[in-house]
Amino acid sequence: MRTTYILLLCVLGAAMLSTVICQNSLGPDKCCFKHYPRKLKKTHINSYYMTDHRCAKPGVIFTTKKSVPICVDPSLRWVGGIMKYVDERSF
């Protein structure tokens, strides 16, 4: 009877440990699944960063002055202009 309880405790412990290990993924934290369709004003943008190369869809995430993240397509010409503006403003 005691052996059964020890075996049950071991199985329960292994199940709990496996769920903790599965949640510790090594994938990218921020990815763009949908791009914002309209053009943004460069004066509203505070900062930006590129999404991880492991994301399915490449993107630039602009952070507005109100701390709202907006994902945009990096291949658009106006996106590069805003990135350049933010870089020059930070120096």
Biotite code that builds the C-alpha atoms (Angstrom):
import biotite.structure as struc

atoms = struc.array([
    struc.Atom([0.000, 0.000, 0.000], chain_id="A", res_id=1, res_name="MET", atom_name="CA", element="C"),
    struc.Atom([2.824, 2.396, 0.906], chain_id="A", res_id=2, res_name="ARG", atom_name="CA", element="C"),
    struc.Atom([4.603, 1.634, -2.376], chain_id="A", res_id=3, res_name="THR", atom_name="CA", element="C"),
    struc.Atom([1.485, 2.634, -4.300], chain_id="A", res_id=4, res_name="THR", atom_name="CA", element="C"),
    struc.Atom([1.408, 6.052, -2.622], chain_id="A", res_id=5, res_name="TYR", atom_name="CA", element="C"),
    struc.Atom([5.095, 6.652, -3.344], chain_id="A", res_id=6, res_name="ILE", atom_name="CA", element="C"),
    struc.Atom([4.620, 5.660, -6.997], chain_id="A", res_id=7, res_name="LEU", atom_name="CA", element="C"),
    struc.Atom([1.566, 7.927, -7.290], chain_id="A", res_id=8, res_name="LEU", atom_name="CA", element="C"),
    struc.Atom([3.515, 10.825, -5.744], chain_id="A", res_id=9, res_name="LEU", atom_name="CA", element="C"),
    struc.Atom([6.382, 10.302, -8.209], chain_id="A", res_id=10, res_name="CYS", atom_name="CA", element="C"),
    struc.Atom([4.026, 10.270, -11.202], chain_id="A", res_id=11, res_name="VAL", atom_name="CA", element="C"),
    struc.Atom([2.264, 13.408, -9.957], chain_id="A", res_id=12, res_name="LEU", atom_name="CA", element="C"),
    struc.Atom([5.598, 15.168, -9.409], chain_id="A", res_id=13, res_name="GLY", atom_name="CA", element="C"),
    struc.Atom([6.818, 14.239, -12.889], chain_id="A", res_id=14, res_name="ALA", atom_name="CA", element="C"),
    struc.Atom([3.584, 15.557, -14.434], chain_id="A", res_id=15, res_name="ALA", atom_name="CA", element="C"),
    struc.Atom([3.905, 18.871, -12.623], chain_id="A", res_id=16, res_name="MET", atom_name="CA", element="C"),
    struc.Atom([7.564, 19.201, -13.570], chain_id="A", res_id=17, res_name="LEU", atom_name="CA", element="C"),
    struc.Atom([6.862, 18.523, -17.249], chain_id="A", res_id=18, res_name="SER", atom_name="CA", element="C"),
    struc.Atom([4.284, 21.340, -17.421], chain_id="A", res_id=19, res_name="THR", atom_name="CA", element="C"),
    struc.Atom([6.774, 23.797, -15.953], chain_id="A", res_id=20, res_name="VAL", atom_name="CA", element="C"),
    struc.Atom([9.475, 22.751, -18.411], chain_id="A", res_id=21, res_name="ILE", atom_name="CA", element="C"),
    struc.Atom([7.084, 23.012, -21.390], chain_id="A", res_id=22, res_name="CYS", atom_name="CA", element="C"),
    struc.Atom([6.150, 26.606, -20.537], chain_id="A", res_id=23, res_name="GLN", atom_name="CA", element="C"),
    struc.Atom([9.779, 27.719, -20.573], chain_id="A", res_id=24, res_name="ASN", atom_name="CA", element="C"),
    struc.Atom([10.049, 28.118, -24.340], chain_id="A", res_id=25, res_name="SER", atom_name="CA", element="C"),
    struc.Atom([13.011, 29.597, -26.158], chain_id="A", res_id=26, res_name="LEU", atom_name="CA", element="C"),
    struc.Atom([11.060, 31.249, -28.983], chain_id="A", res_id=27, res_name="GLY", atom_name="CA", element="C"),
    struc.Atom([10.851, 34.959, -29.762], chain_id="A", res_id=28, res_name="PRO", atom_name="CA", element="C"),
    struc.Atom([8.988, 37.205, -27.332], chain_id="A", res_id=29, res_name="ASP", atom_name="CA", element="C"),
    struc.Atom([7.457, 39.732, -29.734], chain_id="A", res_id=30, res_name="LYS", atom_name="CA", element="C"),
    struc.Atom([6.258, 38.942, -33.255], chain_id="A", res_id=31, res_name="CYS", atom_name="CA", element="C"),
    struc.Atom([3.968, 40.736, -35.705], chain_id="A", res_id=32, res_name="CYS", atom_name="CA", element="C"),
    struc.Atom([0.966, 38.753, -36.879], chain_id="A", res_id=33, res_name="PHE", atom_name="CA", element="C"),
    struc.Atom([-0.750, 41.703, -38.522], chain_id="A", res_id=34, res_name="LYS", atom_name="CA", element="C"),
    struc.Atom([0.714, 44.978, -39.792], chain_id="A", res_id=35, res_name="HIS", atom_name="CA", element="C"),
    struc.Atom([-0.859, 48.372, -39.186], chain_id="A", res_id=36, res_name="TYR", atom_name="CA", element="C"),
    struc.Atom([-2.285, 49.449, -42.583], chain_id="A", res_id=37, res_name="PRO", atom_name="CA", element="C"),
    struc.Atom([-1.973, 53.250, -42.387], chain_id="A", res_id=38, res_name="ARG", atom_name="CA", element="C"),
    struc.Atom([0.935, 55.658, -42.393], chain_id="A", res_id=39, res_name="LYS", atom_name="CA", element="C"),
    struc.Atom([2.043, 57.074, -39.040], chain_id="A", res_id=40, res_name="LEU", atom_name="CA", element="C"),
    struc.Atom([3.322, 60.550, -38.215], chain_id="A", res_id=41, res_name="LYS", atom_name="CA", element="C"),
    struc.Atom([6.968, 60.561, -37.227], chain_id="A", res_id=42, res_name="LYS", atom_name="CA", element="C"),
    struc.Atom([6.327, 63.086, -34.441], chain_id="A", res_id=43, res_name="THR", atom_name="CA", element="C"),
    struc.Atom([4.112, 60.549, -32.627], chain_id="A", res_id=44, res_name="HIS", atom_name="CA", element="C"),
    struc.Atom([6.830, 57.873, -32.465], chain_id="A", res_id=45, res_name="ILE", atom_name="CA", element="C"),
    struc.Atom([9.058, 57.657, -29.407], chain_id="A", res_id=46, res_name="ASN", atom_name="CA", element="C"),
    struc.Atom([11.140, 54.545, -30.204], chain_id="A", res_id=47, res_name="SER", atom_name="CA", element="C"),
    struc.Atom([11.212, 51.396, -32.313], chain_id="A", res_id=48, res_name="TYR", atom_name="CA", element="C"),
    struc.Atom([12.696, 47.911, -32.455], chain_id="A", res_id=49, res_name="TYR", atom_name="CA", element="C"),
    struc.Atom([12.842, 45.122, -35.001], chain_id="A", res_id=50, res_name="MET", atom_name="CA", element="C"),
    struc.Atom([11.096, 41.814, -34.439], chain_id="A", res_id=51, res_name="THR", atom_name="CA", element="C"),
    struc.Atom([13.155, 38.656, -34.017], chain_id="A", res_id=52, res_name="ASP", atom_name="CA", element="C"),
    struc.Atom([14.402, 36.909, -37.155], chain_id="A", res_id=53, res_name="HIS", atom_name="CA", element="C"),
    struc.Atom([12.615, 33.719, -36.027], chain_id="A", res_id=54, res_name="ARG", atom_name="CA", element="C"),
    struc.Atom([9.190, 35.350, -36.428], chain_id="A", res_id=55, res_name="CYS", atom_name="CA", element="C"),
    struc.Atom([7.136, 34.213, -39.406], chain_id="A", res_id=56, res_name="ALA", atom_name="CA", element="C"),
    struc.Atom([6.406, 37.772, -40.522], chain_id="A", res_id=57, res_name="LYS", atom_name="CA", element="C"),
    struc.Atom([9.126, 40.460, -40.316], chain_id="A", res_id=58, res_name="PRO", atom_name="CA", element="C"),
    struc.Atom([8.145, 43.695, -38.650], chain_id="A", res_id=59, res_name="GLY", atom_name="CA", element="C"),
    struc.Atom([9.139, 46.910, -36.945], chain_id="A", res_id=60, res_name="VAL", atom_name="CA", element="C"),
    struc.Atom([7.389, 47.743, -33.695], chain_id="A", res_id=61, res_name="ILE", atom_name="CA", element="C"),
    struc.Atom([7.011, 51.481, -33.178], chain_id="A", res_id=62, res_name="PHE", atom_name="CA", element="C"),
    struc.Atom([6.264, 52.707, -29.674], chain_id="A", res_id=63, res_name="THR", atom_name="CA", element="C"),
    struc.Atom([4.217, 55.881, -29.553], chain_id="A", res_id=64, res_name="THR", atom_name="CA", element="C"),
    struc.Atom([4.623, 58.656, -26.999], chain_id="A", res_id=65, res_name="LYS", atom_name="CA", element="C"),
    struc.Atom([1.640, 57.156, -25.154], chain_id="A", res_id=66, res_name="LYS", atom_name="CA", element="C"),
    struc.Atom([3.524, 53.806, -24.954], chain_id="A", res_id=67, res_name="SER", atom_name="CA", element="C"),
    struc.Atom([1.308, 52.047, -27.501], chain_id="A", res_id=68, res_name="VAL", atom_name="CA", element="C"),
    struc.Atom([3.182, 49.456, -29.612], chain_id="A", res_id=69, res_name="PRO", atom_name="CA", element="C"),
    struc.Atom([2.282, 49.451, -33.312], chain_id="A", res_id=70, res_name="ILE", atom_name="CA", element="C"),
    struc.Atom([3.586, 46.806, -35.695], chain_id="A", res_id=71, res_name="CYS", atom_name="CA", element="C"),
    struc.Atom([4.362, 47.923, -39.252], chain_id="A", res_id=72, res_name="VAL", atom_name="CA", element="C"),
    struc.Atom([5.822, 46.392, -42.407], chain_id="A", res_id=73, res_name="ASP", atom_name="CA", element="C"),
    struc.Atom([9.573, 47.165, -42.634], chain_id="A", res_id=74, res_name="PRO", atom_name="CA", element="C"),
    struc.Atom([9.567, 47.059, -46.434], chain_id="A", res_id=75, res_name="SER", atom_name="CA", element="C"),
    struc.Atom([7.491, 50.253, -46.703], chain_id="A", res_id=76, res_name="LEU", atom_name="CA", element="C"),
    struc.Atom([9.482, 53.375, -47.583], chain_id="A", res_id=77, res_name="ARG", atom_name="CA", element="C"),
    struc.Atom([7.921, 55.611, -44.922], chain_id="A", res_id=78, res_name="TRP", atom_name="CA", element="C"),
    struc.Atom([8.883, 53.133, -42.176], chain_id="A", res_id=79, res_name="VAL", atom_name="CA", element="C"),
    struc.Atom([12.573, 53.600, -42.975], chain_id="A", res_id=80, res_name="GLY", atom_name="CA", element="C"),
    struc.Atom([12.091, 57.360, -42.871], chain_id="A", res_id=81, res_name="GLY", atom_name="CA", element="C"),
    struc.Atom([10.597, 57.226, -39.393], chain_id="A", res_id=82, res_name="ILE", atom_name="CA", element="C"),
    struc.Atom([13.362, 54.918, -38.179], chain_id="A", res_id=83, res_name="MET", atom_name="CA", element="C"),
    struc.Atom([15.980, 57.346, -39.494], chain_id="A", res_id=84, res_name="LYS", atom_name="CA", element="C"),
    struc.Atom([14.159, 60.284, -37.859], chain_id="A", res_id=85, res_name="TYR", atom_name="CA", element="C"),
    struc.Atom([14.056, 58.523, -34.467], chain_id="A", res_id=86, res_name="VAL", atom_name="CA", element="C"),
    struc.Atom([17.744, 57.559, -34.739], chain_id="A", res_id=87, res_name="ASP", atom_name="CA", element="C"),
    struc.Atom([18.793, 61.130, -35.577], chain_id="A", res_id=88, res_name="GLU", atom_name="CA", element="C"),
    struc.Atom([16.652, 62.578, -32.799], chain_id="A", res_id=89, res_name="ARG", atom_name="CA", element="C"),
    struc.Atom([18.234, 60.323, -30.187], chain_id="A", res_id=90, res_name="SER", atom_name="CA", element="C"),
    struc.Atom([21.752, 61.719, -30.819], chain_id="A", res_id=91, res_name="PHE", atom_name="CA", element="C"),
])
